[in-house]
Amino acid sequence: MTGVPVHCYVYYRVRPTRVVAARQAVARLLSTLEQRTGVSGRLLQRQGEPLLWMEIYESVRDAQAFERELAKLVAQANFSALLAPGSERKTERFVAAP
């Protein structure tokens, strides 16, 4: 459903031995998502905790379609193999306050 822009924040912990592979996977993910959805994302890491990463996707107009595409790409990349044991990708969604 299109409408109010949604800002998506996806966070997770990366497996210490897979940092390089994870950076490459995220770079491909961001590039492919932008090509397919027009949404430009960016990657951050927590200050003082470099294995806690956050992908930020702002002003997403069709959040359902965007999240379907994101989930498909994450599955294709076997992203779960890059995560720290016990970690998972968690998504938070925000909209502008009235």
Rosetta constraint file for C-alpha pairs under 8 A:
AtomPair CA 1 CA 62 HARMONIC 5.41 0.50
AtomPair CA 1 CA 63 HARMONIC 6.90 0.50
AtomPair CA 1 CA 64 HARMONIC 6.39 0.50
AtomPair CA 1 CA 65 HARMONIC 7.82 0.50
AtomPair CA 2 CA 61 HARMONIC 5.25 0.50
AtomPair CA 2 CA 62 HARMONIC 4.41 0.50
AtomPair CA 2 CA 63 HARMONIC 7.19 0.50
AtomPair CA 3 CA 61 HARMONIC 6.02 0.50
AtomPair CA 3 CA 62 HARMONIC 7.14 0.50
AtomPair CA 4 CA 61 HARMONIC 6.62 0.50
AtomPair CA 4 CA 95 HARMONIC 7.23 0.50
AtomPair CA 5 CA 58 HARMONIC 7.78 0.50
AtomPair CA 5 CA 59 HARMONIC 4.69 0.50
AtomPair CA 5 CA 60 HARMONIC 5.19 0.50
AtomPair CA 5 CA 61 HARMONIC 4.88 0.50
AtomPair CA 5 CA 62 HARMONIC 7.79 0.50
AtomPair CA 5 CA 95 HARMONIC 6.47 0.50
AtomPair CA 5 CA 96 HARMONIC 7.94 0.50
AtomPair CA 6 CA 58 HARMONIC 6.63 0.50
AtomPair CA 6 CA 59 HARMONIC 5.39 0.50
AtomPair CA 6 CA 60 HARMONIC 5.00 0.50
AtomPair CA 6 CA 61 HARMONIC 6.54 0.50
AtomPair CA 6 CA 63 HARMONIC 6.54 0.50
AtomPair CA 6 CA 93 HARMONIC 6.41 0.50
AtomPair CA 6 CA 94 HARMONIC 5.76 0.50
AtomPair CA 6 CA 95 HARMONIC 5.08 0.50
AtomPair CA 7 CA 56 HARMONIC 7.44 0.50
AtomPair CA 7 CA 57 HARMONIC 5.77 0.50
AtomPair CA 7 CA 58 HARMONIC 4.30 0.50
AtomPair CA 7 CA 59 HARMONIC 5.49 0.50
AtomPair CA 7 CA 60 HARMONIC 6.16 0.50
AtomPair CA 7 CA 93 HARMONIC 5.65 0.50
AtomPair CA 7 CA 94 HARMONIC 5.14 0.50
AtomPair CA 7 CA 95 HARMONIC 6.21 0.50
AtomPair CA 8 CA 56 HARMONIC 5.92 0.50
AtomPair CA 8 CA 57 HARMONIC 5.07 0.50
AtomPair CA 8 CA 58 HARMONIC 6.28 0.50
AtomPair CA 8 CA 60 HARMONIC 7.68 0.50
AtomPair CA 8 CA 91 HARMONIC 6.64 0.50
AtomPair CA 8 CA 92 HARMONIC 5.81 0.50
AtomPair CA 8 CA 93 HARMONIC 4.68 0.50
AtomPair CA 8 CA 94 HARMONIC 6.57 0.50
AtomPair CA 9 CA 54 HARMONIC 6.52 0.50
AtomPair CA 9 CA 55 HARMONIC 5.81 0.50
AtomPair CA 9 CA 56 HARMONIC 4.80 0.50
AtomPair CA 9 CA 57 HARMONIC 6.49 0.50
AtomPair CA 9 CA 91 HARMONIC 5.56 0.50
AtomPair CA 9 CA 92 HARMONIC 5.15 0.50
AtomPair CA 9 CA 93 HARMONIC 6.39 0.50
AtomPair CA 10 CA 54 HARMONIC 5.37 0.50
AtomPair CA 10 CA 55 HARMONIC 5.06 0.50
AtomPair CA 10 CA 56 HARMONIC 6.55 0.50
AtomPair CA 10 CA 89 HARMONIC 6.31 0.50
AtomPair CA 10 CA 90 HARMONIC 5.39 0.50
AtomPair CA 10 CA 91 HARMONIC 4.35 0.50
AtomPair CA 10 CA 92 HARMONIC 6.42 0.50
AtomPair CA 11 CA 52 HARMONIC 7.12 0.50
AtomPair CA 11 CA 53 HARMONIC 5.54 0.50
AtomPair CA 11 CA 54 HARMONIC 4.24 0.50
AtomPair CA 11 CA 55 HARMONIC 6.40 0.50
AtomPair CA 11 CA 89 HARMONIC 5.70 0.50
AtomPair CA 11 CA 90 HARMONIC 5.40 0.50
AtomPair CA 11 CA 91 HARMONIC 6.61 0.50
AtomPair CA 12 CA 52 HARMONIC 5.80 0.50
AtomPair CA 12 CA 53 HARMONIC 5.61 0.50
AtomPair CA 12 CA 54 HARMONIC 6.69 0.50
AtomPair CA 12 CA 83 HARMONIC 7.21 0.50
AtomPair CA 12 CA 87 HARMONIC 6.22 0.50
AtomPair CA 12 CA 88 HARMONIC 5.78 0.50
AtomPair CA 12 CA 89 HARMONIC 4.94 0.50
AtomPair CA 12 CA 90 HARMONIC 6.48 0.50
AtomPair CA 13 CA 51 HARMONIC 5.40 0.50
AtomPair CA 13 CA 52 HARMONIC 4.47 0.50
AtomPair CA 13 CA 53 HARMONIC 6.11 0.50
AtomPair CA 13 CA 83 HARMONIC 5.80 0.50
AtomPair CA 13 CA 84 HARMONIC 5.51 0.50
AtomPair CA 13 CA 87 HARMONIC 5.86 0.50
AtomPair CA 13 CA 88 HARMONIC 7.43 0.50
AtomPair CA 14 CA 18 HARMONIC 6.99 0.50
AtomPair CA 14 CA 19 HARMONIC 6.52 0.50
AtomPair CA 14 CA 22 HARMONIC 7.21 0.50
AtomPair CA 14 CA 51 HARMONIC 5.21 0.50
AtomPair CA 14 CA 52 HARMONIC 6.51 0.50
AtomPair CA 14 CA 53 HARMONIC 7.21 0.50
AtomPair CA 14 CA 82 HARMONIC 5.97 0.50
AtomPair CA 14 CA 83 HARMONIC 4.35 0.50
AtomPair CA 14 CA 84 HARMONIC 4.89 0.50
AtomPair CA 14 CA 87 HARMONIC 7.90 0.50
AtomPair CA 15 CA 19 HARMONIC 6.61 0.50
AtomPair CA 15 CA 51 HARMONIC 7.39 0.50
AtomPair CA 15 CA 82 HARMONIC 5.65 0.50
AtomPair CA 15 CA 83 HARMONIC 4.79 0.50
AtomPair CA 15 CA 84 HARMONIC 3.81 0.50
AtomPair CA 15 CA 85 HARMONIC 7.07 0.50
AtomPair CA 16 CA 51 HARMONIC 6.97 0.50
AtomPair CA 16 CA 84 HARMONIC 7.13 0.50
AtomPair CA 18 CA 22 HARMONIC 5.91 0.50
AtomPair CA 18 CA 82 HARMONIC 5.67 0.50
AtomPair CA 18 CA 83 HARMONIC 7.92 0.50
AtomPair CA 19 CA 23 HARMONIC 6.13 0.50
AtomPair CA 19 CA 51 HARMONIC 7.93 0.50
AtomPair CA 19 CA 82 HARMONIC 7.67 0.50
AtomPair CA 20 CA 24 HARMONIC 6.34 0.50
AtomPair CA 21 CA 25 HARMONIC 6.10 0.50
AtomPair CA 21 CA 82 HARMONIC 7.36 0.50
AtomPair CA 22 CA 26 HARMONIC 6.09 0.50
AtomPair CA 22 CA 79 HARMONIC 7.78 0.50
AtomPair CA 22 CA 82 HARMONIC 5.87 0.50
AtomPair CA 23 CA 27 HARMONIC 6.13 0.50
AtomPair CA 24 CA 28 HARMONIC 6.32 0.50
AtomPair CA 25 CA 29 HARMONIC 6.06 0.50
AtomPair CA 25 CA 77 HARMONIC 6.89 0.50
AtomPair CA 25 CA 79 HARMONIC 7.64 0.50
AtomPair CA 26 CA 30 HARMONIC 6.01 0.50
AtomPair CA 26 CA 43 HARMONIC 7.82 0.50
AtomPair CA 27 CA 31 HARMONIC 6.20 0.50
AtomPair CA 28 CA 32 HARMONIC 5.99 0.50
AtomPair CA 29 CA 33 HARMONIC 5.95 0.50
AtomPair CA 29 CA 70 HARMONIC 7.97 0.50
AtomPair CA 29 CA 73 HARMONIC 6.73 0.50
AtomPair CA 29 CA 74 HARMONIC 7.52 0.50
AtomPair CA 30 CA 34 HARMONIC 6.15 0.50
AtomPair CA 30 CA 40 HARMONIC 6.97 0.50
AtomPair CA 30 CA 41 HARMONIC 5.74 0.50
AtomPair CA 30 CA 42 HARMONIC 7.14 0.50
AtomPair CA 31 CA 35 HARMONIC 6.31 0.50
AtomPair CA 31 CA 40 HARMONIC 7.94 0.50
AtomPair CA 32 CA 36 HARMONIC 6.11 0.50
AtomPair CA 33 CA 37 HARMONIC 5.64 0.50
AtomPair CA 33 CA 38 HARMONIC 7.11 0.50
AtomPair CA 33 CA 39 HARMONIC 6.63 0.50
AtomPair CA 33 CA 40 HARMONIC 7.43 0.50
AtomPair CA 33 CA 69 HARMONIC 7.43 0.50
AtomPair CA 33 CA 70 HARMONIC 6.98 0.50
AtomPair CA 34 CA 38 HARMONIC 4.55 0.50
AtomPair CA 34 CA 39 HARMONIC 4.82 0.50
AtomPair CA 34 CA 40 HARMONIC 5.14 0.50
AtomPair CA 34 CA 41 HARMONIC 7.38 0.50
AtomPair CA 35 CA 39 HARMONIC 7.97 0.50
AtomPair CA 37 CA 66 HARMONIC 6.65 0.50
AtomPair CA 39 CA 57 HARMONIC 6.77 0.50
AtomPair CA 39 CA 58 HARMONIC 7.45 0.50
AtomPair CA 39 CA 59 HARMONIC 7.72 0.50
AtomPair CA 39 CA 60 HARMONIC 6.56 0.50
AtomPair CA 40 CA 57 HARMONIC 6.46 0.50
AtomPair CA 40 CA 58 HARMONIC 7.60 0.50
AtomPair CA 41 CA 55 HARMONIC 6.66 0.50
AtomPair CA 41 CA 56 HARMONIC 5.43 0.50
AtomPair CA 41 CA 57 HARMONIC 4.62 0.50
AtomPair CA 41 CA 58 HARMONIC 7.22 0.50
AtomPair CA 42 CA 55 HARMONIC 5.63 0.50
AtomPair CA 42 CA 56 HARMONIC 5.36 0.50
AtomPair CA 42 CA 57 HARMONIC 6.91 0.50
AtomPair CA 43 CA 53 HARMONIC 6.99 0.50
AtomPair CA 43 CA 54 HARMONIC 5.73 0.50
AtomPair CA 43 CA 55 HARMONIC 4.59 0.50
AtomPair CA 43 CA 56 HARMONIC 6.43 0.50
AtomPair CA 44 CA 53 HARMONIC 5.68 0.50
AtomPair CA 44 CA 54 HARMONIC 5.13 0.50
AtomPair CA 44 CA 55 HARMONIC 6.38 0.50
AtomPair CA 44 CA 56 HARMONIC 7.84 0.50
AtomPair CA 45 CA 49 HARMONIC 7.20 0.50
AtomPair CA 45 CA 50 HARMONIC 5.49 0.50
AtomPair CA 45 CA 51 HARMONIC 6.88 0.50
AtomPair CA 45 CA 52 HARMONIC 5.60 0.50
AtomPair CA 45 CA 53 HARMONIC 4.30 0.50
AtomPair CA 45 CA 54 HARMONIC 6.03 0.50
AtomPair CA 46 CA 50 HARMONIC 5.72 0.50
AtomPair CA 46 CA 51 HARMONIC 7.52 0.50
AtomPair CA 46 CA 52 HARMONIC 5.55 0.50
AtomPair CA 46 CA 53 HARMONIC 6.31 0.50
AtomPair CA 46 CA 54 HARMONIC 7.78 0.50
AtomPair CA 60 CA 66 HARMONIC 7.37 0.50
AtomPair CA 62 CA 66 HARMONIC 6.10 0.50
AtomPair CA 63 CA 67 HARMONIC 5.93 0.50
AtomPair CA 64 CA 68 HARMONIC 6.20 0.50
AtomPair CA 65 CA 69 HARMONIC 6.31 0.50
AtomPair CA 66 CA 70 HARMONIC 6.14 0.50
AtomPair CA 67 CA 71 HARMONIC 5.99 0.50
AtomPair CA 68 CA 72 HARMONIC 6.21 0.50
AtomPair CA 69 CA 73 HARMONIC 6.27 0.50
AtomPair CA 70 CA 74 HARMONIC 6.12 0.50
AtomPair CA 71 CA 75 HARMONIC 6.14 0.50
AtomPair CA 72 CA 76 HARMONIC 6.20 0.50
AtomPair CA 73 CA 77 HARMONIC 6.16 0.50
AtomPair CA 74 CA 78 HARMONIC 6.31 0.50
AtomPair CA 74 CA 79 HARMONIC 5.52 0.50
AtomPair CA 75 CA 79 HARMONIC 6.40 0.50
AtomPair CA 75 CA 80 HARMONIC 8.00 0.50
AtomPair CA 78 CA 82 HARMONIC 7.80 0.50
AtomPair CA 79 CA 83 HARMONIC 7.02 0.50
AtomPair CA 80 CA 88 HARMONIC 7.20 0.50
AtomPair CA 83 CA 87 HARMONIC 5.97 0.50
AtomPair CA 83 CA 88 HARMONIC 6.81 0.50
